[in-house]
Amino acid sequence: MAAEKPYVEQCKGVNGLDKVILREVRGCSAEVYLYGGQVTSWKNEYGEELLFLSSKETFRPPKPIRGGIPICFPQFRNLGTLEQHGFARNQFWSVDPDPPPFPTSTSSRAFVDLILRHSEDDVKIWPHRYEFRLRVALGPGGDLMLTSRIRNTNTDGKPFTFTFTYHTYFAVSDIRFPYLSYNSLVRKICLESMHPDMP
């Protein structure tokens, strides 16, 4: 009897947007929309959702998807001249049919490789050419692994700088900070952004 294998399916999601479903033998799963290259669902083997997705989410481009794991590139927050969190989360990524080898093994994982390349519209607002590769892999135990590779494809060879993050929204049923007020939290965030070396 052959061992069951991880399952990968490309299909249509909400509003006809393309998505990829990754499913492991024990029942854990992940859902990745090509719009934004964004993981929107990650479920454990009991079917419990581990990511938060806004109940008001409409999946209507050009608005970014609210929740899941947005990719913030080439700018995180408002730390530059671009729109907050950059433009990668507002673009259609492609499934990469011939990805380069990745440093980590995915032989026992359900995975998909996505790619985002600069467009002429991107170059108008951020004058750099790039190639962003993303592998989303779901392991046999339900572990989710995202691996990114960002390559400078400027023809003039000039370097560029960027900021990047996986802006993950975890589903949390109950969270309390009994000794933390909103004002002290905002003050701490502001101080940390001005003085990142603060304890």
N, C-alpha and C positions, 0 to 999 in steps of 0.2 A: 504494500500500500504506500503510495507516494505521500510525502509530507505536504501539508497545506502550505501555500505560499502567501506572502503579503499581497494585497489587492490594491491596484491603482486604476482609477476610472476618471476619464475626462468627460464632463457632461455640462448641461446648462443649469444655472442656479437662478436666484431671484432676478426678475426682470430680464431673463435671457442672457445674463452675464455668464461667461465661461468660468468653470471652476474645476478643480481636481479633488477627488476624494481619495484619501489614503486610509486603508483599513488593515489592521493586523489580525492574525489568527485568533487571538483571545477576545476580539471585539472592540478594542480601542480604535479610535479613528481621528482623523484630522481633515479639515476642509480648507482649501486654498483657492481664493479667487484670483484670476489673472488680473483683474482690475486692482491695482495697487500692489500686486504680488503679495497679497495679504492673507494670512491664516485667520479664518473667522470662527473656526470651531476646533476644539480639541477635547475629545471625550475619553474617559477611562473605560476599562473593561465592563463597568457596571452601567455605562451609558450616561454617566454624570458629566455635565459640561464644566470644563475647567477654565474657560475664557468668558469674559463678559462681552456681550454685544448689545448695544442700545436697543431697547424695544421700539424706539422711534426711527431706527435705521431703515432707509428706503432703497438702498442700493441703486442710486441714481447718479451716475457721473454727470458733471465733473466734481461733485462733492465727494470727499473722502469717506470711506466706510468708518463708522463710529464704533470702535471696539476691536476685539481680536488682537492681532499683532501688526499694527501699521509699521511700515518701513519709512523712517525719517531720513531722507537723503535728498540733496547734498547739504541740508541744513537742519539742525535740531533746534526746536523752539524758535525764538526770534533773534537768534545770534548772528544775524547777517542781513543782507538786503533782500532776500527772497521771502516768499510767503512762509508763514510759520510751518515748521516741519518739512520744508522743501516740497518738491514736486513728484517724487517717486510714488507716493501713495495715491496720486491722482492720475496715474498713467496706466495704460494697458501693457502688461508684460506678456512675453511669449514663452511657450514651453520650449525648452532648448533640446532639440533632437539629438545633438551630438556634443554633450558637455565634456569638458576636460576632466581628467581624473581628479578626485578630491582627496585630500590627505587622510580622511577618515573613511573606514570601510562602511559601506551601506549594503553589503551583500545580503544581510538578513533583515533588511528594513524595507518598508514601503516608502518610496521617495519620488519626488518630482524635481526637475531642474528648470528654473525659470531664468529668463534673461531680459534685461532692459538696456537698450542702447539709446544714446542721445538722439534727439530729433532736431530739426532746424529750428523749431519753436523753442526748444530748450536752450539752444545756443544763443538765441536772442536775449534771454534773460540771465543766463549763466554761461559765459563764453568758453566752455570747455567741452571736450568730447570724451566720452567715457563708455565703459561697458560694465554693467552690474550683473553679476551672476549670483543666484540664490538657490541653494539646495534646501528643501524641506524634507526631512526624513522622520519617519515614525518607527520606533524600535519595537521589538517583540514584547517588551514590558510596558509599552505605552509611552516611553520617553520620547519627547519631541526635540529634534535637533535642527536648528537653522544655521547654515554656513553661508557666509557672504564672501564674495571676491569682487573687488572694485578695481578696474584697470583704467589707467590713463591712455586714451587713444588719440590724444592731440597729435596732429601731423607735424607740428613744430617742435614737439618734444618738451614743451614747457610744463613744469609741474603745476599742480593746483592743490588747494587745500579744501577740505570739506568736513562737516560733522555728520555723524550717522548714529542711529540707534534703532533697536527693536523696541517700540513703545508699547509694551505688553499690558493688556488689561485683563487681570485675573478675576475670575468669578469668586466673590467672597460673600458668604452668607451673613456674617455678623462681624463687625470690627468696631472696637471701642478704644478710645484713648482718654481714659478718665482724667488725666492731669494735663491734657494738652488743649489749649484754646486755639481757635482759628487764627487769632492775631499772632500768637507766638509761632504757629506753624508757618504763616506767611513770612514773618520776620526771619525765621530760620532759613527758609528757602531763598529769600533775597540775599541774606548774608552769605550763604554757601555759594550762590552764583557769583558774588563779588569777590569772595575769599574762599576758593575751593579747598585750601589747605587747612581750614578751620576744623577742629575736632567736633 
